[in-house]
Amino acid sequence: MRILFLCDLWDPARGSLVRQIHERARALRARGHATKLFATRQDGGAEDEIELAGLAIRRAPSRYPLRFRPLVSLWNPGVVRALDAELARSRPDVVHA
């Protein structure tokens, strides 16, 4: 089964939610499933794909002033386009959001 995890953060050193995702992905990979994380990056970098501890991570840029987070986190057209492209590319069986 192909499983795509969604999360704002990508680095497990930055939050417990990301550590939980990495652990779940590791456990699922051990059972033969393909796992991937789709996350945002606010460091000004371009969209890319990296691997961290065996987990493939697609990072989409999402840079905006934090005071706009309540609005932008609900509708961020750039991230939505990148996520649509990732869904078409990876064709997951399950999306864990």
Buried (B, 14 or more C-beta within 10 A) or exposed (E): EEBBBBBBBBBBEEBEEBBEBBEBBEEBBEEEBBBBBBBBBEEEEEBEEEEBEEBBBBBBBBEEEEEEEEEBEEEBEBBEEBBEEBEEEBEBEEBBE
